[in-house]
Amino acid sequence: MKINVVKNILDANDQMAAENKFFFEKRHIVAVNIMASPGAGKTSLILRTIEGLGEPIAVIEGDIASTFDAEKVGEKQVPVVQINTGGACHLDASMIKTSLKKLSIDKARYLFIENVGNLVCPAEFVLGEKVRVLVASVPEGDDKPFKYPGMFSTVQAVVLNKMDVLPYIDFNVARFMEGVRAVNQEAPVFQVSCRTKEGLQDWIDWLKKIKS
């Protein structure tokens, strides 16, 4: 019985996600679901992308509590709405649909959805996004793809952030890549530093090639 309940929840989410996807496609919006563990640099990546992309952007910020990240994004003068889940470890399609009613999105070419910091639950819940992106970071360690294969296997791109601290941390890039490729042969891996802007242009160029 418990398995059926979980399946029903996911089925309902998938149906709502399909509605969201239609909404985005009709308006030629590229929706990007950005997932990561807490502190990996999701918000920093979004802020740097806003600076470098040169396209109209809107943002949905997901957190268990607070509005800190939404306030940072708002300072860039882009439309942003905050979703506080109140304890839930992921965003779902229903939350996204509700938030769209409060977000000025008509002129947006891209919608960045910052998911709740978690490397497990967000992998199971599609939102209607065009692409899923995982942000990992050097301080987290090079074993994350081995520990969280479910997450790494579902994404279309991986951003390895905080490369500027690589000389000071025991992190093996080759081992990290081995873990990614063990579960995901296709996703490009962008090695970046949101602090120094290293590698960000390759990430931005990749985004520009995505068709709405």
N, CA, C and O of each residue as an XYZ file, in Angstrom:
848
protein
N       0.835     -1.210      0.000
C       0.000      0.000      0.000
C       0.862      1.248      0.000
O       0.543      2.212     -0.696
N       1.956      1.255      0.770
C       2.813      2.431      0.826
C       3.413      2.724     -0.534
O       3.534      3.890     -0.910
N       3.795      1.691     -1.289
C       4.352      1.883     -2.623
C       3.323      2.541     -3.536
O       3.677      3.415     -4.328
N       2.054      2.137     -3.441
C       1.010      2.739     -4.257
C       0.830      4.218     -3.943
O       0.607      5.022     -4.849
N       0.923      4.579     -2.684
C       0.790      5.986     -2.302
C       1.897      6.805     -2.938
O       1.639      7.867     -3.505
N       3.129      6.319     -2.847
C       4.254      7.031     -3.455
C       4.047      7.157     -4.949
O       4.273      8.227     -5.515
N       3.623      6.090     -5.597
C       3.399      6.119     -7.042
C       2.322      7.130     -7.403
O       2.472      7.870     -8.376
N       1.248      7.174     -6.641
C       0.181      8.125     -6.917
C       0.670      9.565     -6.805
O       0.294     10.417     -7.610
N       1.505      9.835     -5.810
C       2.061     11.178     -5.643
C       2.902     11.558     -6.852
O       2.784     12.666     -7.374
N       3.753     10.637     -7.296
C       4.617     10.923     -8.432
C       3.809     11.058     -9.718
O       4.120     11.903    -10.557
N       2.778     10.235     -9.881
C       1.932     10.348    -11.068
C       1.246     11.708    -11.134
O       1.187     12.326    -12.197
N       0.728     12.172    -10.001
C       0.080     13.481     -9.957
C       1.079     14.585    -10.266
O       0.756     15.543    -10.968
N       2.289     14.452     -9.741
C       3.328     15.440    -10.009
C       3.690     15.455    -11.494
O       3.853     16.522    -12.085
N       3.816     14.277    -12.090
C       4.171     14.197    -13.512
C       3.111     14.870    -14.384
O       3.435     15.536    -15.367
N       1.849     14.691    -14.014
C       0.768     15.320    -14.779
C       0.852     16.835    -14.688
O       0.703     17.532    -15.692
N       1.090     17.349    -13.479
C       1.211     18.788    -13.308
C       2.461     19.320    -14.028
O       2.441     20.408    -14.603
N       3.532     18.543    -13.988
C       4.762     18.940    -14.673
C       4.537     19.050    -16.177
O       5.083     19.942    -16.827
N       3.738     18.150    -16.724
C       3.427     18.211    -18.153
C       2.684     19.506    -18.488
O       2.915     20.100    -19.540
N       1.807     19.935    -17.605
C       1.090     21.196    -17.805
C       2.059     22.378    -17.761
O       1.965     23.301    -18.570
N       2.983     22.336    -16.811
C       3.991     23.396    -16.729
C       4.856     23.430    -17.985
O       5.159     24.497    -18.519
N       5.249     22.242    -18.445
C       6.091     22.167    -19.645
C       5.381     22.778    -20.841
O       5.999     23.504    -21.620
N       4.104     22.499    -20.997
C       3.320     23.089    -22.083
C       3.274     24.612    -21.950
O       3.401     25.332    -22.940
N       3.092     25.093    -20.721
C       3.069     26.535    -20.442
C       4.364     27.187    -20.913
O       4.340     28.230    -21.565
N       5.503     26.562    -20.576
C       6.807     27.131    -20.950
C       7.026     27.068    -22.458
O       7.477     28.040    -23.065
N       6.710     25.934    -23.056
C       6.938     25.776    -24.496
C       6.091     26.736    -25.306
O       6.549     27.275    -26.313
N       4.867     26.950    -24.876
C       3.972     27.876    -25.578
C       4.540     29.286    -25.586
O       4.314     30.045    -26.528
N       5.276     29.638    -24.542
C       5.842     30.984    -24.416
C       7.322     31.031    -24.803
O       7.968     32.068    -24.652
N       7.856     29.923    -25.296
C       9.255     29.833    -25.731
C      10.222     30.186    -24.596
O      11.196     30.915    -24.786
N       9.926     29.652    -23.427
C      10.768     29.860    -22.252
C      11.566     28.586    -21.967
O      11.009     27.490    -21.929
N      12.857     28.742    -21.772
C      13.717     27.622    -21.375
C      13.752     27.575    -19.850
O      14.348     28.438    -19.205
N      13.112     26.565    -19.287
C      13.083     26.409    -17.831
C      14.230     25.501    -17.399
O      14.384     24.390    -17.908
N      15.029     25.985    -16.457
C      16.227     25.269    -16.005
C      16.091     24.966    -14.518
O      16.026     25.877    -13.693
N      16.050     23.689    -14.189
C      15.949     23.238    -12.800
C      17.361     23.049    -12.262
O      18.077     22.146    -12.693
N      17.761     23.901    -11.318
C      19.115     23.867    -10.774
C      19.081     23.215     -9.397
O      18.433     23.707     -8.472
N      19.794     22.099     -9.283
C      19.784     21.293     -8.064
C      21.198     21.160     -7.506
O      22.180     21.193     -8.248
N      21.281     21.012     -6.203
C      22.586     20.884     -5.553
C      22.366     20.639     -4.070
O      21.251     20.756     -3.561
N      23.443     20.300     -3.395
C      23.402     20.257     -1.935
C      23.532     21.684     -1.406
O      23.951     22.573     -2.148
N      23.182     21.925     -0.135
C      23.317     23.276      0.421
C      24.756     23.775      0.349
O      25.688     23.047      0.691
N      24.932     25.005     -0.090
C      26.252     25.619     -0.101
C      27.100     25.352     -1.318
O      28.241     25.810     -1.380
N      26.573     24.617     -2.299
C      27.366     24.311     -3.488
C      27.521     25.521     -4.407
O      28.471     25.599     -5.186
N      26.583     26.464     -4.312
C      26.701     27.674     -5.117
C      25.616     27.849     -6.158
O      25.864     28.434     -7.212
N      24.413     27.352     -5.885
C      23.316     27.503     -6.844
C      22.997     28.974     -7.091
O      22.910     29.412     -8.239
N      22.824     29.729     -6.016
C      22.473     31.142     -6.165
C      23.600     31.920     -6.829
O      23.345     32.779     -7.672
N      24.830     31.631     -6.461
C      25.968     32.314     -7.080
C      26.023     32.048     -8.570
O      26.326     32.947     -9.354
N      25.732     30.816     -8.965
C      25.719     30.485    -10.393
C      24.617     31.255    -11.111
O      24.832     31.769    -12.208
N      23.454     31.336    -10.506
C      22.355     32.082    -11.119
C      22.725     33.558    -11.266
O      22.461     34.163    -12.305
N      23.326     34.132    -10.243
C      23.700     35.542    -10.293
C      24.720     35.808    -11.390
O      24.602     36.792    -12.120
N      25.717     34.943    -11.514
C      26.722     35.110    -12.562
C      26.110     34.895    -13.943
O      26.499     35.547    -14.911
N      25.162     33.986    -14.024
C      24.509     33.725    -15.306
C      23.657     34.916    -15.729
O      23.624     35.268    -16.908
N      22.972     35.534    -14.776
C      22.208     36.752    -15.071
C      23.130     37.818    -15.655
O      22.763     38.511    -16.604
N      24.324     37.947    -15.089
C      25.277     38.955    -15.552
C      25.772     38.683    -16.971
O      25.974     39.613    -17.751
N      25.968     37.403    -17.302
C      26.640     37.079    -18.552
C      25.762     36.604    -19.687
O      26.216     36.578    -20.831
N      24.532     36.229    -19.421
C      23.712     35.611    -20.450
C      23.179     36.608    -21.470
O      23.088     36.300    -22.659
N      22.830     37.793    -21.008
C      22.339     38.809    -21.939
C      20.969     38.522    -22.510
O      20.646     38.974    -23.609
N      20.157     37.773    -21.777
C      18.793     37.445    -22.199
C      17.842     37.742    -21.037
O      18.260     37.716    -19.879
N      16.563     38.024    -21.332
C      15.593     38.240    -20.253
C      15.435     36.974    -19.408
O      15.235     35.882    -19.940
N      15.526     37.131    -18.103
C      15.538     36.006    -17.170
C      14.532     36.242    -16.064
O      14.345     37.377    -15.626
N      13.883     35.183    -15.608
C      13.092     35.191    -14.382
C      13.590     34.053    -13.505
O      14.193     33.097    -13.992
N      13.331     34.166    -12.211
C      13.893     33.202    -11.259
C      12.848     32.793    -10.235
O      12.108     33.628     -9.715
N      12.796     31.494     -9.950
C      12.042     30.966     -8.811
C      13.043     30.427     -7.814
O      13.853     29.560     -8.143
N      12.989     30.939     -6.596
C      13.911     30.515     -5.540
C      13.199     29.573     -4.583
O      12.163     29.927     -4.020
N      13.743     28.381     -4.393
C      13.172     27.422     -3.467
C      14.048     27.217     -2.250
O      15.240     26.935     -2.378
N      13.463     27.359     -1.066
C      14.171     27.129      0.189
C      13.187     26.596      1.220
O      11.977     26.789      1.098
N      13.707     25.936      2.215
C      12.858     25.495      3.316
C      12.315     26.706      4.069
O      11.157     26.725      4.487
N      13.168     27.716      4.236
C      12.759     28.948      4.910
C      13.644     30.091      4.426
O      14.659     29.859      3.769
N      13.264     31.312      4.745
C      13.997     32.546      4.461
C      13.771     33.050      3.045
O      13.252     32.332      2.189
N      14.174     34.308      2.809
C      14.090     34.922      1.489
C      15.442     35.499      1.070
O      15.505     36.336      0.169
N      16.520     35.059      1.713
C      17.840     35.648      1.468
C      18.250     35.554     -0.004
O      18.695     36.539     -0.592
N      18.099     34.379     -0.587
C      18.544     34.188     -1.967
C      17.689     34.985     -2.940
O      18.212     35.562     -3.893
N      16.386     35.025     -2.713
C      15.510     35.809     -3.579
C      15.861     37.292     -3.516
O      15.794     37.991     -4.527
N      16.231     37.766     -2.345
C      16.616     39.165     -2.207
C      17.881     39.473     -3.003
O      17.989     40.536     -3.613
N      18.845     38.538     -2.998
C      20.065     38.726     -3.787
C      19.750     38.794     -5.273
O      20.280     39.640     -5.993
N      18.888     37.903     -5.722
C      18.506     37.891     -7.138
C      17.743     39.160     -7.488
O      17.957     39.737     -8.554
N      16.857     39.598     -6.605
C      16.075     40.800     -6.849
C      16.930     42.028     -7.054
O      16.533     42.957     -7.758
N      18.102     42.041     -6.445
C      19.017     43.170     -6.613
C      19.526     43.292     -8.051
O      20.003     44.350     -8.462
N      19.419     42.202     -8.808
C      19.823     42.228    -10.223
C      18.700     42.739    -11.134
O      18.838     42.747    -12.357
N      17.603     43.160    -10.530
C      16.482     43.737    -11.285
C      15.880     42.736    -12.266
O      15.548     43.089    -13.398
N      15.741     41.486    -11.826
C      15.039     40.484    -12.619
C      13.831     40.004    -11.817
O      13.867     40.016    -10.587
N      12.770     39.585    -12.490
C      11.596     39.072    -11.772
C      11.967     37.835    -10.967
O      12.632     36.936    -11.482
N      11.545     37.782     -9.715
C      11.875     36.650     -8.845
C      10.743     36.426     -7.865
O      10.118     37.378     -7.397
N      10.479     35.168     -7.558
C       9.499     34.814     -6.543
C      10.115     33.738     -5.650
O      10.873     32.887     -6.115
N       9.783     33.791     -4.377
C      10.312     32.847     -3.390
C       9.269     31.782     -3.077
O       8.095     32.087     -2.869
N       9.714     30.526     -3.045
C       8.896     29.432     -2.532
C       9.560     28.920     -1.256
O      10.691     28.435     -1.295
N       8.868     29.026     -0.139
C       9.327     28.407      1.105
C       8.525     27.135      1.336
O       7.302     27.177      1.468
N       9.216     26.013      1.383
C       8.525     24.722      1.453
C       8.084     24.362      2.860
O       7.286     23.442      3.041
N       8.596     25.077      3.867
C       8.186     24.808      5.240
C       8.643     23.468      5.772
O       8.042     22.926      6.700
N       9.700     22.929      5.192
C      10.244     21.656      5.664
C      10.395     20.618      4.577
O      11.196     19.695      4.723
N       9.655     20.737      3.493
C       9.776     19.782      2.388
C      11.154     19.915      1.747
O      11.677     21.019      1.594
N      11.738     18.771      1.372
C      13.125     18.747      0.911
C      13.265     18.935     -0.597
O      14.347     18.719     -1.142
N      12.195     19.333     -1.280
C      12.254     19.513     -2.721
C      11.097     20.403     -3.167
O      10.113     20.573     -2.447
N      11.231     20.956     -4.348
C      10.108     21.601     -5.008
C       9.330     20.551     -5.797
O       9.878     19.519     -6.184
N       8.051     20.824     -6.030
C       7.276     19.951     -6.902
C       6.564     20.795     -7.957
O       6.571     22.024     -7.897
N       5.953     20.118     -8.914
C       5.346     20.814    -10.052
C       4.202     21.726     -9.628
O       4.004     22.786    -10.221
N       3.447     21.326     -8.607
C       2.347     22.152     -8.129
C       2.854     23.478     -7.564
O       2.247     24.524     -7.790
N       3.962     23.433     -6.830
C       4.550     24.663     -6.301
C       4.949     25.611     -7.429
O       4.743     26.821     -7.344
N       5.523     25.038     -8.485
C       5.944     25.861     -9.615
C       4.736     26.499    -10.286
O       4.759     27.689    -10.601
N       3.694     25.731    -10.503
C       2.496     26.270    -11.156
C       1.898     27.414    -10.346
O       1.490     28.430    -10.909
N       1.847     27.251     -9.030
C       1.312     28.310     -8.174
C       2.188     29.553     -8.218
O       1.676     30.672     -8.261
N       3.496     29.366     -8.208
C       4.415     30.505     -8.194
C       4.350     31.298     -9.494
O       4.596     32.504     -9.489
N       4.023     30.642    -10.608
C       3.960     31.330    -11.891
C       2.869     32.394    -11.918
O       2.944     33.345    -12.696
N       1.861     32.236    -11.072
C       0.794     33.228    -10.993
C       1.282     34.528    -10.363
O       0.645     35.572    -10.505
N       2.413     34.458     -9.667
C       2.936     35.621     -8.958
C       4.212     36.160     -9.588
O       4.840     37.071     -9.049
N       4.597     35.591    -10.737
C       5.872     35.934    -11.349
C       5.653     36.573    -12.711
O       4.924     36.040    -13.547
N       6.285     37.713    -12.926
C       6.215     38.382    -14.228
C       7.162     37.671    -15.189
O       8.376     37.869    -15.144
N       6.590     36.842    -16.057
C       7.403     35.951    -16.870
C       7.198     36.154    -18.370
O       7.862     35.492    -19.168
N       6.309     37.039    -18.768
C       5.944     37.184    -20.172
C       7.131     37.539    -21.059
O       7.181     37.110    -22.212
N       8.080     38.305    -20.555
C       9.218     38.728    -21.371
C      10.433     37.829    -21.186
O      11.465     38.054    -21.818
N      10.332     36.830    -20.344
C      11.495     35.999    -20.016
C      11.827     35.035    -21.149
O      10.934     34.459    -21.771
N      13.091     34.872    -21.403
C      13.589     33.841    -22.325
C      14.035     32.602    -21.553
O      13.953     31.479    -22.051
N      14.507     32.825    -20.332
C      14.942     31.738    -19.451
C      14.251     31.873    -18.100
O      14.037     32.980    -17.607
N      13.907     30.741    -17.513
C      13.432     30.687    -16.136
C      14.358     29.760    -15.369
O      14.450     28.571    -15.672
N      15.041     30.306    -14.380
C      15.897     29.492    -13.524
C      15.142     29.148    -12.246
O      14.654     30.026    -11.535
N      15.059     27.859    -11.975
C      14.386     27.372    -10.772
C      15.442     26.815     -9.837
O      16.019     25.761    -10.104
N      15.696     27.515     -8.745
C      16.657     27.013     -7.754
C      15.929     26.091     -6.785
O      15.116     26.534     -5.973
N      16.233     24.808     -6.883
C      15.565     23.826     -6.047
C      16.113     23.868     -4.624
O      17.139     24.497     -4.362
N      15.434     23.205     -3.725
C      15.884     23.114     -2.332
C      17.197     22.334     -2.286
O      17.371     21.358     -3.016
N      18.113     22.764     -1.432
C      19.406     22.101     -1.325
C      19.276     20.674     -0.821
O      19.015     20.438      0.359
N      19.462     19.720     -1.737
C      19.279     18.306     -1.401
C      19.743     17.486     -2.599
O      19.465     17.854     -3.740
N      20.445     16.384     -2.358
C      20.923     15.547     -3.454
C      20.134     14.247     -3.601
O      20.588     13.315     -4.265
N      18.954     14.184     -2.981
C      18.148     12.966     -3.075
C      16.768     13.280     -3.652
O      16.467     12.914     -4.788
N      15.939     13.955     -2.872
C      14.523     14.135     -3.229
C      14.282     14.857     -4.557
O      13.425     14.409     -5.318
N      14.990     15.952     -4.882
C      14.676     16.659     -6.123
C      14.815     15.807     -7.381
O      14.198     16.105     -8.404
N      15.619     14.755     -7.313
C      15.798     13.903     -8.490
C      14.511     13.220     -8.904
O      14.333     12.902    -10.080
N      13.608     12.986     -7.956
C      12.393     12.231     -8.225
C      11.246     13.086     -8.752
O      10.286     12.547     -9.303
N      11.325     14.394     -8.597
C      10.187     15.259     -8.900
C      10.516     16.189    -10.071
O      11.239     17.173     -9.912
N       9.976     15.866    -11.240
C      10.125     16.763    -12.380
C       9.194     17.951    -12.184
O       8.164     17.851    -11.517
N       9.578     19.078    -12.780
C       8.840     20.324    -12.568
C       8.234     20.872    -13.845
O       7.477     21.843    -13.803
N       8.553     20.265    -14.982
C       8.163     20.802    -16.275
C       9.314     21.505    -16.958
O       9.124     22.195    -17.959
N      10.510     21.333    -16.417
C      11.693     22.011    -16.907
C      12.145     21.473    -18.262
O      11.825     20.346    -18.638
N      12.894     22.302    -18.984
C      13.531     21.876    -20.227
C      14.789     21.081    -19.934
O      15.028     20.033    -20.534
N      15.596     21.588    -19.001
C      16.837     20.905    -18.640
C      17.013     20.882    -17.128
O      16.519     21.752    -16.411
N      17.729     19.865    -16.663
C      18.075     19.736    -15.256
C      19.591     19.870    -15.128
O      20.351     19.253    -15.874
N      20.008     20.686    -14.171
C      21.428     20.960    -13.973
C      21.785     20.675    -12.522
O      21.066     21.063    -11.602
N      22.902     19.995    -12.334
C      23.396     19.723    -10.988
C      24.643     20.544    -10.727
O      25.597     20.497    -11.503
N      24.638     21.293     -9.642
C      25.811     22.046     -9.220
C      26.497     21.274     -8.097
O      25.916     21.063     -7.033
N      27.724     20.860     -8.339
C      28.563     20.269     -7.305
C      29.670     21.273     -6.992
O      29.840     22.249     -7.722
N      30.412     21.047     -5.932
C      31.490     21.978     -5.601
C      32.693     21.229     -5.053
O      32.562     20.163     -4.453
N      33.853     21.801     -5.269
C      35.106     21.179     -4.843
C      35.129     20.871     -3.346
O      35.552     19.778     -2.971
N      34.690     21.793     -2.466
C      34.757     21.480     -1.032
C      33.897     20.294     -0.601
O      34.129     19.720      0.463
N      32.907     19.920     -1.414
C      32.052     18.781     -1.063
C      32.774     17.445     -1.186
O      32.376     16.470     -0.549
N      33.820     17.385     -1.987
C      34.533     16.135     -2.195
C      34.240     15.527     -3.551
O      33.204     15.797     -4.158
N      35.168     14.700     -4.022
C      35.049     14.116     -5.358
C      34.227     12.836     -5.399
O      34.105     12.203     -6.448
N      33.656     12.450     -4.243
C      32.904     11.194     -4.190
C      31.400     11.364     -4.381
O      30.665     10.378     -4.334
N      30.930     12.580     -4.594
C      29.487     12.809     -4.673
C      28.803     12.004     -5.784
O      27.712     11.483     -5.551
N      29.390     11.879     -6.980
C      28.696     11.073     -8.000
C      28.534      9.609     -7.600
O      27.574      8.955     -8.007
N      29.465      9.101     -6.811
C      29.382      7.713     -6.362
C      28.323      7.548     -5.270
O      27.670      6.509     -5.181
N      28.160      8.581     -4.443
C      27.208      8.507     -3.335
C      25.779      8.829     -3.760
O      24.824      8.341     -3.156
N      25.632      9.646     -4.796
C      24.299     10.083     -5.223
C      24.106      9.834     -6.726
O      23.858     10.776     -7.480
N      24.218      8.593     -7.159
C      24.102      8.304     -8.597
C      22.738      8.656     -9.161
O      22.631      9.026    -10.330
N      21.686      8.545     -8.346
C      20.350      8.862     -8.828
C      20.242     10.296     -9.297
O      19.616     10.573    -10.320
N      20.840     11.203     -8.564
C      20.805     12.608     -8.942
C      21.650     12.869    -10.182
O      21.185     13.512    -11.124
N      22.874     12.381    -10.192
C      23.773     12.650    -11.307
C      23.260     12.035    -12.607
O      23.557     12.539    -13.690
N      22.497     10.960    -12.507
C      22.024     10.283    -13.718
C      20.866     11.007    -14.392
O      20.565     10.729    -15.553
N      20.209     11.928    -13.691
C      18.993     12.555    -14.229
C      19.236     13.896    -14.915
O      18.299     14.471    -15.468
N      20.462     14.408    -14.895
C      20.690     15.783    -15.335
C      21.259     15.847    -16.747
O      21.840     14.884    -17.248
N      21.076     17.010    -17.377
C      21.635     17.253    -18.701
C      22.957     18.017    -18.653
O      23.632     18.156    -19.673
N      23.325     18.507    -17.479
C      24.614     19.190    -17.322
C      25.020     19.160    -15.849
O      24.181     19.154    -14.949
N      26.333     19.141    -15.637
C      26.909     19.231    -14.297
C      27.828     20.438    -14.256
O      28.673     20.615    -15.133
N      27.660     21.264    -13.239
C      28.553     22.398    -13.021
C      29.374     22.102    -11.773
O      28.825     21.981    -10.678
N      30.683     21.988    -11.939
C      31.582     21.789    -10.805
C      32.107     23.158    -10.391
O      32.960     23.736    -11.064
N      31.597     23.665     -9.293
C      31.861     25.029     -8.844
C      33.018     25.080     -7.835
O      33.446     24.063     -7.289
N      33.500     26.301     -7.613
C      34.549     26.613     -6.637
C      35.894     25.991     -7.020
O      36.642     25.512     -6.168
N      36.178     26.013     -8.323
C      37.463     25.503     -8.796
C      38.633     26.334     -8.288
O      39.772     25.867     -8.292
N      38.366     27.558     -7.851
C      39.441     28.411     -7.350
C      40.059     27.891     -6.065
O      41.180     28.276     -5.730
N      39.356     27.016     -5.324
C      39.921     26.471     -4.079
C      40.548     25.104     -4.290
O      40.979     24.471     -3.326
N      40.609     24.635     -5.528
C      41.162     23.314     -5.811
C      42.581     23.113     -5.271
O      42.887     22.028     -4.777
N      43.464     24.128     -5.349
C      44.826     23.923     -4.834
C      44.888     23.676     -3.319
O      45.905     23.209     -2.806
N      43.821     23.986     -2.623
C      43.856     23.912     -1.160
C      43.041     22.747     -0.594
O      42.991     22.557      0.622
N      42.415     21.981     -1.455
C      41.512     20.918     -0.997
C      41.862     19.606     -1.699
O      42.212     19.597     -2.879
N      41.767     18.530     -0.978
C      42.051     17.201     -1.520
C      40.867     16.752     -2.379
O      39.954     16.077     -1.903
N      40.905     17.141     -3.646
C      39.826     16.837     -4.586
C      40.447     16.354     -5.876
O      41.272     17.047     -6.471
N      40.050     15.153     -6.317
C      40.592     14.546     -7.522
C      39.577     14.733     -8.663
O      38.544     14.062     -8.694
N      39.872     15.629     -9.578
C      38.935     15.923    -10.661
C      38.695     14.690    -11.522
O      37.567     14.436    -11.946
N      39.749     13.925    -11.780
C      39.605     12.718    -12.604
C      38.671     11.716    -11.944
O      37.869     11.077    -12.626
N      38.764     11.569    -10.629
C      37.872     10.647     -9.918
C      36.433     11.148     -9.973
O      35.507     10.359    -10.155
N      36.245     12.440     -9.819
C      34.911     13.016     -9.925
C      34.320     12.726    -11.304
O      33.167     12.308    -11.415
N      35.115     12.950    -12.355
C      34.642     12.706    -13.714
C      34.326     11.230    -13.926
O      33.358     10.891    -14.608
N      35.129     10.364    -13.351
C      34.871      8.928    -13.445
C      33.510      8.590    -12.851
O      32.758      7.796    -13.415
N      33.201      9.198    -11.709
C      31.907      8.957    -11.076
C      30.753      9.472    -11.903
O      29.722      8.809    -12.017
N      30.914     10.662    -12.487
C      29.858     11.216    -13.334
C      29.620     10.313    -14.539
O      28.477      9.976    -14.851
N      30.686      9.925    -15.210
C      30.549      9.135    -16.430
C      30.048      7.712    -16.159
O      29.521      7.061    -17.061
N      30.205      7.239    -14.957
C      29.689      5.910    -14.618
C      28.167      5.867    -14.685
O      27.583      4.812    -14.937
N      27.521      7.016    -14.460
C      26.049      7.051    -14.450
C      25.464      7.966    -15.511
O      24.261      7.924    -15.767
N      26.296      8.793    -16.132
C      25.788      9.757    -17.104
C      26.863     10.002    -18.168
O      27.844     10.705    -17.923
N      26.666      9.422    -19.330
C      27.654      9.523    -20.402
C      27.543     10.814    -21.208
O      28.493     11.201    -21.888
N      26.404     11.478    -21.141
C      26.119     12.571    -22.070
C      26.310     13.968    -21.492
O      26.686     14.883    -22.226
N      26.063     14.156    -20.208
C      26.027     15.508    -19.636
C      27.403     16.174    -19.690
O      28.383     15.591    -19.229
N      27.490     17.378    -20.243
C      28.756     18.105    -20.161
C      29.041     18.510    -18.712
O      28.118     18.746    -17.933
N      30.305     18.587    -18.368
C      30.714     19.012    -17.030
C      31.489     20.316    -17.169
O      32.541     20.361    -17.807
N      30.963     21.365    -16.569
C      31.588     22.681    -16.646
C      32.336     22.955    -15.340
O      31.735     22.978    -14.266
N      33.626     23.160    -15.439
C      34.442     23.458    -14.269
C      34.546     24.973    -14.131
O      35.169     25.635    -14.962
N      33.936     25.520    -13.083
C      33.794     26.966    -12.972
C      34.165     27.453    -11.570
O      34.258     26.682    -10.615
N      34.364     28.732    -11.496
C      34.437     29.435    -10.214
C      33.538     30.655    -10.310
O      33.802     31.568    -11.092
N      32.486     30.671     -9.523
C      31.610     31.843     -9.527
C      32.285     33.044     -8.893
O      31.854     34.178     -9.102
N      33.337     32.811     -8.122
C      34.056     33.925     -7.503
C      34.969     34.614     -8.514
O      34.999     35.843     -8.582
N      35.720     33.830     -9.305
C      36.675     34.399    -10.252
C      36.131     34.474    -11.678
O      36.748     35.098    -12.541
N      34.977     33.844    -11.934
C      34.338     33.751    -13.249
C      35.020     32.746    -14.171
O      34.682     32.660    -15.352
N      35.969     31.995    -13.647
C      36.632     30.960    -14.446
C      35.611     29.972    -15.005
O      34.769     29.463    -14.265
N      35.684     29.702    -16.298
C      34.872     28.668    -16.926
C      33.414     29.025    -17.166
O      32.680     28.232    -17.756
N      32.980     30.186    -16.729
C      31.556     30.519    -16.829
C      31.089     30.739    -18.265
O      29.925     30.497    -18.582
N      31.993     31.197    -19.136
C      31.567     31.467    -20.507
C      31.143     30.199    -21.232
O      30.203     30.222    -22.027
N      31.833     29.085    -20.960
C      31.442     27.812    -21.584
C      30.037     27.396    -21.142
O      29.241     26.909    -21.945
N      29.749     27.593    -19.863
C      28.417     27.296    -19.327
C      27.358     28.169    -19.991
O      26.300     27.676    -20.381
N      27.638     29.458    -20.119
C      26.688     30.386    -20.720
C      26.488     30.075    -22.205
O      25.366     30.139    -22.709
N      27.562     29.742    -22.896
C      27.438     29.379    -24.308
C      26.564     28.140    -24.481
O      25.783     28.059    -25.429
N      26.690     27.186    -23.582
C      25.862     25.986    -23.636
C      24.384     26.331    -23.447
O      23.526     25.804    -24.156
N      24.090     27.208    -22.501
C      22.717     27.626    -22.274
C      22.117     28.290    -23.514
O      20.954     28.065    -23.847
N      22.909     29.095    -24.180
C      22.415     29.833    -25.344
C      22.029     28.902    -26.490
O      21.249     29.287    -27.361
N      22.564     27.687    -26.498
C      22.282     26.743    -27.585
C      20.996     25.945    -27.343
O      20.524     25.242    -28.236
N      20.435     26.055    -26.141
C      19.233     25.285    -25.828
C      18.021     25.896    -26.520
O      17.764     27.094    -26.404
N      17.297     25.076    -27.225
C      16.093     25.532    -27.922
C      14.893     25.500    -26.981
O      14.734     24.550    -26.214
N      14.059     26.518    -27.031
C      12.872     26.567    -26.172
C      11.772     25.661    -26.724
O      10.694     25.571    -26.135
